């Protein structure tokens, strides 16, 4: 026979109570140790940034979005990905038991290690994955300046 668990006030701990407790402990643990790796995907989509042979590749996961929903802007040493799509309205007749899939407006800026050459930026969008490739700006050659006077 399995022994039953009791709470501090003497009542029985139900599976729902234990599940709720586990979720609370997970949330505390995640906040304390892993807060920098958790994103609200609806408002802060995840990205990968890699470099290969002098070309940066930025990938952004945007399932459910269309190419027309997304904009990419380069400014100095950063790339900003935005979508101004409005929150979806749902049919009043439909009664959801779980509603987790959502598309919202967002703006995500990714800082790079240096300025980007705007003429090298290319973006593609396929199967919910935005891919932006770019090359860094060429460094300005040093020049000796003659001082007058």
trRosetta pair geometry for C-beta under 8 A, 3 or more apart (Angstrom, degrees):
i j d omega theta_ij theta_ji phi_ij phi_ji
4 12 5.6 -34 162 -135 129 107
4 13 7.6 166 169 43 81 77
5 12 7.1 101 79 -162 57 63
5 13 4.1 -35 99 41 107 124
5 18 7.5 83 65 -76 150 119
6 10 5.9 -16 179 -150 125 31
6 11 6.8 152 -156 78 78 26
6 12 6.0 -56 -104 -102 66 43
6 13 6.4 -172 -114 -14 12 90
7 10 7.0 -37 71 31 73 20
7 11 5.2 -2 36 61 114 79
7 12 7.5 43 -3 108 87 5
7 13 5.4 128 -52 -69 82 89
7 17 7.2 -84 -67 165 123 151
13 17 4.9 -130 -159 87 70 133
13 18 5.7 81 158 -56 112 92
14 17 4.7 102 51 3 73 102
14 18 7.1 -141 95 -2 40 86
15 18 5.6 -56 -146 40 34 110
15 19 6.1 36 155 -21 68 106
16 19 5.7 -53 -145 37 30 112
16 20 6.3 32 155 -19 63 107
17 20 5.8 -55 -148 37 28 112
17 21 6.3 30 152 -20 63 108
18 21 5.5 -54 -147 37 31 114
18 22 6.3 35 153 -22 65 104
19 22 5.7 -52 -147 34 31 112
19 23 6.5 32 154 -19 64 104
20 23 5.8 -53 -150 35 31 111
20 24 6.5 31 152 -18 63 106
21 24 5.7 -55 -150 36 32 112
21 25 6.4 29 153 -16 65 106
22 25 5.8 -57 -148 39 31 109
22 26 6.2 35 153 -21 66 106
23 26 5.6 -52 -146 36 31 114
23 27 6.3 34 154 -21 64 105
24 27 5.7 -53 -149 34 30 113
24 28 6.5 30 153 -17 63 105
25 28 5.7 -52 -148 36 33 111
25 29 6.2 32 154 -18 66 108
26 29 5.7 -57 -146 40 29 111
26 30 6.0 28 157 -19 66 109
27 30 5.8 -54 -142 38 27 110
27 31 6.2 27 158 -19 63 109
28 31 5.9 -58 -147 37 26 110
28 32 6.3 19 158 -15 63 112
29 32 6.0 -63 -147 39 26 107
29 33 6.1 -22 172 20 65 115
29 34 7.8 26 132 14 71 104
30 33 6.9 -82 -133 54 19 81
30 34 5.0 -58 -153 58 62 107
30 35 7.0 109 144 -73 68 58
30 38 6.2 56 171 -44 118 148
31 34 7.9 -18 -35 56 10 65
31 35 5.4 40 -152 -77 44 107
32 35 7.5 122 13 -31 7 104
34 37 5.1 -54 -178 41 90 108
34 38 6.2 85 125 -28 94 102
35 38 6.3 -65 -148 31 35 107
39 44 4.4 -130 -164 99 104 108
39 45 7.3 96 141 -147 143 7
39 46 5.7 170 42 -71 151 79
40 43 4.8 11 101 42 115 96
40 44 5.3 80 59 27 72 100
41 44 7.0 -79 -103 70 19 61
41 45 5.8 50 -163 -111 65 56
41 46 6.5 -33 -114 -16 90 90
41 61 7.8 -43 -151 95 112 109
42 102 5.0 4 -116 87 135 104
42 103 7.3 -163 -143 -122 89 18
42 104 4.7 60 164 18 99 119
42 106 7.3 179 141 -61 47 126
43 104 5.7 -32 -78 87 75 133
43 105 7.9 21 -120 87 79 51
43 106 4.9 170 -154 -104 45 105
44 106 6.5 -168 -66 -154 34 129
44 108 6.0 121 -145 -95 57 108
45 60 5.5 73 110 -177 124 97
45 61 5.8 -158 179 72 107 67
45 62 5.7 -6 -139 -84 163 73
45 81 7.5 -70 55 100 120 134
45 106 6.4 124 -12 102 93 161
45 108 6.0 -98 46 -33 80 154
46 60 7.4 163 91 -147 44 58
46 61 5.3 8 65 34 91 114
47 58 6.1 -14 -171 -170 119 89
47 59 6.5 154 -158 81 64 51
47 60 4.8 -23 -101 -95 88 76
47 61 7.7 -156 -83 8 39 74
47 81 7.8 157 -84 16 128 143
47 108 6.7 164 -35 145 127 140
47 110 5.8 -99 103 -79 165 138
48 57 7.8 -2 107 110 93 89
48 58 7.3 164 83 -154 53 42
48 59 4.5 3 51 52 98 104
49 56 6.7 -12 -169 -169 89 103
49 57 7.4 166 -151 85 43 50
49 58 5.2 -6 -104 -105 80 76
49 59 7.9 -162 -71 24 39 66
49 110 6.1 168 -68 176 135 140
49 112 7.6 -157 -165 -103 142 79
50 56 7.3 155 84 -155 41 55
50 57 5.1 -11 61 58 89 96
51 54 7.4 12 -177 -106 100 9
51 55 6.9 162 -153 79 61 38
51 56 5.3 -30 -97 -97 81 63
51 57 7.5 175 -86 16 31 73
52 55 5.9 -26 69 60 69 88
52 57 6.9 2 17 -3 103 116
54 135 6.1 27 142 -138 91 98
54 136 7.1 -102 -170 24 81 96
55 120 8.0 -135 -123 160 90 128
55 133 5.7 4 174 -171 114 103
55 134 7.2 151 -160 76 71 27
55 135 5.5 -48 -106 -84 67 80
56 112 6.4 -20 -117 -133 169 128
56 116 7.4 -79 36 -110 137 112
56 133 6.9 160 85 -153 55 51
56 134 5.2 -18 60 66 102 81
56 135 7.2 168 14 -93 81 27
56 136 7.3 90 -19 -46 113 79
57 131 6.5 -16 -168 -166 97 94
57 132 7.3 152 -157 80 47 49
57 133 5.2 -16 -101 -100 74 80
58 79 5.8 -154 5 69 171 157
58 110 6.0 157 -133 70 135 157
58 131 7.3 153 82 -156 52 44
58 132 4.4 -11 59 60 103 101
58 133 7.8 -171 22 -76 69 33
58 134 7.7 7 1 14 106 106
59 129 6.1 -14 -165 -173 101 102
59 130 6.9 151 -157 82 47 57
59 131 5.3 -11 -103 -103 78 75
59 132 7.9 -170 -74 23 34 68
60 81 5.4 54 -59 -73 174 179
60 108 7.0 151 -130 76 134 144
60 129 7.3 150 73 -160 46 54
60 130 4.3 -11 57 59 99 109
60 131 8.0 -167 22 -72 68 35
60 132 7.7 27 -3 -1 106 104
61 128 6.6 24 -165 140 64 96
61 129 6.1 -24 -107 -106 56 74
62 65 4.0 -41 154 34 112 131
62 69 7.9 -177 162 87 135 119
62 70 6.4 33 170 -77 175 139
62 83 7.6 140 -144 -46 134 144
62 125 7.8 -36 58 -144 128 109
62 128 5.4 -155 82 -169 57 68
62 129 7.1 157 31 -94 76 22
62 130 5.6 41 7 -15 125 105
63 128 3.9 24 -98 -159 52 149
64 101 6.7 156 -78 -176 153 105
64 103 5.2 -144 122 -69 122 113
64 128 6.7 48 3 -114 41 117
65 69 4.6 -130 -165 75 92 138
65 70 5.8 74 152 -47 135 109
65 83 6.3 -88 -132 -108 136 154
65 85 7.2 -150 -123 -12 94 153
65 103 6.2 146 -78 -134 76 124
65 128 6.6 111 44 -129 77 71
66 69 4.9 104 55 -6 70 104
66 70 7.7 -164 90 -3 42 91
66 125 7.9 91 170 136 38 142
67 70 6.4 -77 -157 39 33 102
67 125 4.2 159 -99 71 90 143
69 83 5.0 21 151 -142 89 113
69 85 4.9 1 -152 -54 111 124
69 103 7.5 -43 -170 179 157 135
70 81 6.5 -14 -166 -170 104 93
70 82 7.3 149 -155 80 56 42
70 83 5.2 -38 -96 -82 60 97
70 125 6.6 149 53 -96 138 147
70 130 6.0 -132 152 -86 162 139
71 81 7.4 159 82 -155 50 47
71 82 5.0 -16 60 63 99 91
71 83 7.2 162 15 -82 76 45
71 84 7.9 20 4 -9 120 95
72 79 6.6 -14 -167 -173 95 101
72 80 7.4 154 -156 82 46 51
72 81 5.6 -14 -103 -103 73 71
72 121 7.7 -167 126 165 126 127
72 123 5.0 163 24 -80 157 158
72 130 7.4 169 -67 178 121 133
72 132 5.8 167 -148 -94 152 135
73 79 7.3 154 80 -159 45 53
73 80 4.8 -14 61 60 96 99
73 82 7.3 11 5 5 109 111
74 78 7.5 164 -152 89 53 47
74 79 5.5 -24 -100 -104 72 73
74 80 7.9 -177 -81 20 25 72
74 116 5.5 -93 -166 77 131 135
74 118 5.7 174 87 -111 135 85
74 121 5.5 -138 -29 -75 148 160
74 134 7.0 143 -103 -110 144 155
75 78 5.7 -16 68 65 81 91
75 80 6.9 9 14 -2 109 111
76 115 5.8 -75 -171 -114 54 85
76 116 7.7 85 127 23 23 82
77 111 6.3 31 122 -162 95 74
77 112 5.0 -136 180 63 75 86
77 113 7.3 -116 -166 83 120 14
77 114 5.7 -117 -119 157 114 13
77 115 5.2 -73 -72 -80 81 45
77 116 6.8 137 -116 -14 41 82
78 109 5.3 12 176 -176 126 102
78 110 6.5 161 -156 79 74 43
78 111 5.1 -36 -98 -103 95 54
78 112 6.4 -172 -87 7 36 83
79 109 7.2 164 84 -151 41 56
79 110 5.2 -10 59 56 90 96
79 112 6.9 65 -9 -35 92 114
79 116 7.4 43 -60 -11 94 161
79 132 6.1 154 -165 108 155 157
79 134 7.4 -180 -73 3 130 151
80 107 6.2 -4 -174 -172 107 91
80 108 7.0 160 -154 82 58 42
80 109 4.5 -21 -99 -97 85 82
80 110 7.8 178 -83 17 38 64
81 106 7.9 8 108 104 85 99
81 107 7.4 163 84 -153 48 44
81 108 4.9 -11 59 60 96 95
81 109 7.9 -178 21 -79 62 36
81 110 7.7 28 -2 -5 101 104
81 130 6.6 132 -135 98 139 159
81 132 7.9 -145 -77 -23 111 141
82 105 7.7 5 -177 -171 83 81
82 106 6.8 -163 -142 93 51 54
82 107 4.5 -2 -104 -106 93 77
82 108 7.6 -179 -76 22 49 60
83 103 7.7 -81 132 178 147 96
83 104 7.8 114 92 104 114 41
83 105 5.7 -153 100 -133 72 49
83 106 5.6 27 43 41 94 77
84 105 5.1 16 -139 -122 34 114
85 103 5.5 -32 112 140 142 110
85 104 6.9 170 86 175 92 12
85 105 5.7 -177 56 -74 52 65
86 105 6.8 3 -90 -38 34 105
87 102 7.1 -8 -144 -173 84 109
87 103 7.6 169 -125 86 41 58
87 104 5.4 6 -88 -108 79 83
87 105 7.7 -71 -43 -1 69 83
88 102 6.7 -152 28 -144 107 69
88 103 6.0 71 -29 48 111 90
90 94 6.1 -98 164 64 103 120
90 96 7.2 -22 170 -37 160 124
90 99 7.5 -55 -72 -131 161 141
91 94 4.3 80 76 0 105 107
96 99 4.2 22 166 -53 156 107
99 102 7.5 65 154 -58 89 104
112 116 6.2 66 57 -52 160 106
112 136 7.7 -170 145 -95 132 92
113 136 7.8 -43 77 -96 87 132
114 136 5.0 37 85 -142 118 124
114 137 7.0 -129 138 37 104 86
115 136 6.7 95 79 -162 54 77
115 137 4.3 -14 101 12 105 128
116 120 7.3 -128 174 61 86 104
116 121 6.6 61 148 -67 128 108
116 134 4.8 4 -158 155 125 136
116 135 7.2 125 -155 79 74 35
116 136 6.1 -79 -107 -115 49 42
116 137 6.4 97 135 -32 6 83
117 120 4.5 56 87 7 106 113
117 121 7.8 -172 92 -31 60 78
117 134 7.1 173 55 -177 69 88
117 135 5.2 -12 36 82 117 87
117 136 6.6 71 -13 130 89 20
117 137 4.7 139 -66 -91 74 58
117 138 7.1 41 -75 -12 126 71
118 121 5.9 -37 -157 1 45 118
120 133 7.7 -86 147 122 87 79
120 134 5.3 111 102 -151 96 58
120 135 4.1 -46 131 27 166 97
121 132 6.7 -10 -163 -173 91 98
121 133 7.4 164 -146 85 43 49
121 134 4.5 -1 -97 -97 72 105
122 132 7.2 166 85 -152 44 52
122 133 5.1 -6 57 56 93 93
122 134 7.5 178 21 -70 60 61
123 130 6.7 -11 -167 -172 103 92
123 131 7.0 160 -152 85 54 49
123 132 4.7 -14 -101 -101 86 79
123 133 7.9 -177 -79 20 41 62
124 130 7.6 163 86 -154 43 48
124 131 5.1 -10 59 59 88 98
125 129 7.2 173 -149 84 52 43
125 130 5.1 -15 -102 -102 86 69
125 131 7.6 -179 -80 20 39 69
126 129 6.2 -21 70 57 63 88
126 131 7.8 -18 25 7 91 111
